[in-house]
Amino acid sequence: MTYVVAMFPDNRIREYRTKAGLSQAELGARVGLHQTQIGNLENGGRNLTFEWARRIAKALDVRLVDLLSDEDNPDRLDDAERDLVHKFREAEPVQRQMIARVIEPISEPSEDSQRAA
């Protein structure tokens, strides 16, 4: 069974392909599609299936969800947020504890916000 991820041109394949410095032909070669098929996916002329989205995301070294438009994925991380997550994941346990201590005050409501509530 084929699942359709998006039936509209609102995906971010072109954005991530150009960030990776790849042509449509180069991306197509990595995922087993012809250049025109990549163009059709980017322009919405072809439905983006889960399988093709998975292959393209892997070839572009992004998460599948990153290929969705902001409208379809409002919780998507921007580049700076993604960088912080990667750095946290690579950190040693002691470093993670220090990061947690730094962000702890941010996650706690301030006195001003408590008074307003």
C-alpha atoms as a printed R data frame, in Angstrom:
    type eleno elety resid chain resno      x      y       z
1   ATOM     1    CA   MET     A     1  0.000  0.000   0.000
2   ATOM     2    CA   THR     A     2  1.271  3.491  -0.850
3   ATOM     3    CA   TYR     A     3  0.695  6.336   1.568
4   ATOM     4    CA   VAL     A     4  0.650  9.869   0.255
5   ATOM     5    CA   VAL     A     5  2.435 12.388   2.479
6   ATOM     6    CA   ALA     A     6  1.523 15.462   0.473
7   ATOM     7    CA   MET     A     7 -0.584 16.093  -2.600
8   ATOM     8    CA   PHE     A     8  0.376 19.742  -2.933
9   ATOM     9    CA   PRO     A     9  3.561 21.525  -3.941
10  ATOM    10    CA   ASP     A    10  4.096 22.576  -0.331
11  ATOM    11    CA   ASN     A    11  7.185 20.588   0.492
12  ATOM    12    CA   ARG     A    12 10.735 21.684   1.134
13  ATOM    13    CA   ILE     A    13 12.636 19.291  -1.142
14  ATOM    14    CA   ARG     A    14 13.998 22.073  -3.357
15  ATOM    15    CA   GLU     A    15 15.110 24.102  -0.335
16  ATOM    16    CA   TYR     A    16 17.084 21.244   1.207
17  ATOM    17    CA   ARG     A    17 18.393 20.040  -2.167
18  ATOM    18    CA   THR     A    18 19.861 23.453  -2.933
19  ATOM    19    CA   LYS     A    19 21.262 23.747   0.624
20  ATOM    20    CA   ALA     A    20 23.015 20.436   0.003
21  ATOM    21    CA   GLY     A    21 24.406 21.805  -3.269
22  ATOM    22    CA   LEU     A    22 22.764 19.082  -5.340
23  ATOM    23    CA   SER     A    23 21.150 19.309  -8.750
24  ATOM    24    CA   GLN     A    24 17.870 17.545  -9.407
25  ATOM    25    CA   ALA     A    25 19.805 14.929 -11.391
26  ATOM    26    CA   GLU     A    26 22.243 14.321  -8.510
27  ATOM    27    CA   LEU     A    27 19.444 13.920  -5.964
28  ATOM    28    CA   GLY     A    28 17.568 11.683  -8.389
29  ATOM    29    CA   ALA     A    29 20.626  9.457  -8.770
30  ATOM    30    CA   ARG     A    30 20.883  9.114  -4.990
31  ATOM    31    CA   VAL     A    31 17.263  8.027  -4.580
32  ATOM    32    CA   GLY     A    32 16.584  6.199  -7.853
33  ATOM    33    CA   LEU     A    33 14.469  8.799  -9.627
34  ATOM    34    CA   HIS     A    34 14.955 10.701 -12.868
35  ATOM    35    CA   GLN     A    35 15.675 14.430 -12.725
36  ATOM    36    CA   THR     A    36 12.228 15.237 -14.128
37  ATOM    37    CA   GLN     A    37 10.589 13.187 -11.379
38  ATOM    38    CA   ILE     A    38 12.484 15.173  -8.727
39  ATOM    39    CA   GLY     A    39 11.307 18.369 -10.435
40  ATOM    40    CA   ASN     A    40  7.732 17.101 -10.426
41  ATOM    41    CA   LEU     A    41  7.965 16.287  -6.714
42  ATOM    42    CA   GLU     A    42  9.354 19.745  -5.972
43  ATOM    43    CA   ASN     A    43  6.623 21.437  -7.994
44  ATOM    44    CA   GLY     A    44  3.746 19.276  -6.817
45  ATOM    45    CA   GLY     A    45  3.281 17.638 -10.218
46  ATOM    46    CA   ARG     A    46  3.755 14.251  -8.582
47  ATOM    47    CA   ASN     A    47  2.438 13.055  -5.236
48  ATOM    48    CA   LEU     A    48  5.073 12.711  -2.553
49  ATOM    49    CA   THR     A    49  4.664  9.272  -1.021
50  ATOM    50    CA   PHE     A    50  5.993  8.234   2.353
51  ATOM    51    CA   GLU     A    51  8.553  5.956   0.703
52  ATOM    52    CA   TRP     A    52  9.942  8.680  -1.578
53  ATOM    53    CA   ALA     A    53  9.934 11.238   1.219
54  ATOM    54    CA   ARG     A    54 11.896  8.791   3.392
55  ATOM    55    CA   ARG     A    55 14.461  8.151   0.644
56  ATOM    56    CA   ILE     A    56 14.835 11.845  -0.191
57  ATOM    57    CA   ALA     A    57 15.200 12.829   3.471
58  ATOM    58    CA   LYS     A    58 17.939 10.231   3.912
59  ATOM    59    CA   ALA     A    59 19.752 11.410   0.773
60  ATOM    60    CA   LEU     A    60 19.576 15.022   1.964
61  ATOM    61    CA   ASP     A    61 20.547 14.097   5.539
62  ATOM    62    CA   VAL     A    62 17.388 15.628   7.017
63  ATOM    63    CA   ARG     A    63 14.463 14.187   8.918
64  ATOM    64    CA   LEU     A    64 11.427 13.222   6.873
65  ATOM    65    CA   VAL     A    65  9.304 15.721   8.790
66  ATOM    66    CA   ASP     A    66 11.675 18.519   7.743
67  ATOM    67    CA   LEU     A    67 10.487 18.075   4.163
68  ATOM    68    CA   LEU     A    68  6.978 19.182   5.130
69  ATOM    69    CA   SER     A    69  5.990 22.825   4.809
70  ATOM    70    CA   ASP     A    70  5.623 24.947   7.934
71  ATOM    71    CA   GLU     A    71  1.854 24.839   7.415
72  ATOM    72    CA   ASP     A    72  1.905 21.037   7.591
73  ATOM    73    CA   ASN     A    73  4.485 20.981  10.397
74  ATOM    74    CA   PRO     A    74  4.175 24.026  12.674
75  ATOM    75    CA   ASP     A    75  6.408 22.427  15.325
76  ATOM    76    CA   ARG     A    76  9.349 21.984  12.959
77  ATOM    77    CA   LEU     A    77 12.657 23.125  14.411
78  ATOM    78    CA   ASP     A    78 14.549 25.891  12.677
79  ATOM    79    CA   ASP     A    79 18.261 25.461  11.921
80  ATOM    80    CA   ALA     A    80 19.443 27.065  15.192
81  ATOM    81    CA   GLU     A    81 17.085 24.922  17.285
82  ATOM    82    CA   ARG     A    82 18.135 21.768  15.429
83  ATOM    83    CA   ASP     A    83 21.798 22.660  16.036
84  ATOM    84    CA   LEU     A    84 21.145 22.964  19.785
85  ATOM    85    CA   VAL     A    85 19.407 19.579  19.857
86  ATOM    86    CA   HIS     A    86 22.314 17.937  18.016
87  ATOM    87    CA   LYS     A    87 24.825 19.490  20.406
88  ATOM    88    CA   PHE     A    88 22.795 18.336  23.410
89  ATOM    89    CA   ARG     A    89 22.634 14.789  22.052
90  ATOM    90    CA   GLU     A    90 26.402 14.747  21.537
91  ATOM    91    CA   ALA     A    91 27.125 16.111  25.023
92  ATOM    92    CA   GLU     A    92 28.507 14.029  27.855
93  ATOM    93    CA   PRO     A    93 26.144 13.351  30.800
94  ATOM    94    CA   VAL     A    94 27.824 16.021  32.936
95  ATOM    95    CA   GLN     A    95 27.455 18.551  30.134
96  ATOM    96    CA   ARG     A    96 23.778 17.656  29.766
97  ATOM    97    CA   GLN     A    97 23.262 18.306  33.476
98  ATOM    98    CA   MET     A    98 24.916 21.723  33.130
99  ATOM    99    CA   ILE     A    99 22.687 22.552  30.165
100 ATOM   100    CA   ALA     A   100 19.633 21.509  32.164
101 ATOM   101    CA   ARG     A   101 20.667 23.840  34.987
102 ATOM   102    CA   VAL     A   102 21.075 26.726  32.562
103 ATOM   103    CA   ILE     A   103 17.638 26.280  30.991
104 ATOM   104    CA   GLU     A   104 15.826 25.485  34.235
105 ATOM   105    CA   PRO     A   105 15.058 29.162  35.026
106 ATOM   106    CA   ILE     A   106 13.716 29.613  31.494
107 ATOM   107    CA   SER     A   107 11.171 26.844  31.933
108 ATOM   108    CA   GLU     A   108  9.957 28.124  35.311
109 ATOM   109    CA   PRO     A   109  7.359 30.895  35.307
110 ATOM   110    CA   SER     A   110  8.721 34.244  36.417
111 ATOM   111    CA   GLU     A   111  7.234 36.161  39.353
112 ATOM   112    CA   ASP     A   112  5.757 38.702  36.907
113 ATOM   113    CA   SER     A   113  3.927 36.027  34.932
114 ATOM   114    CA   GLN     A   114  2.663 34.401  38.153
115 ATOM   115    CA   ARG     A   115  1.265 37.751  39.361
116 ATOM   116    CA   ALA     A   116 -0.474 38.309  36.007
117 ATOM   117    CA   ALA     A   117 -2.191 34.917  36.236
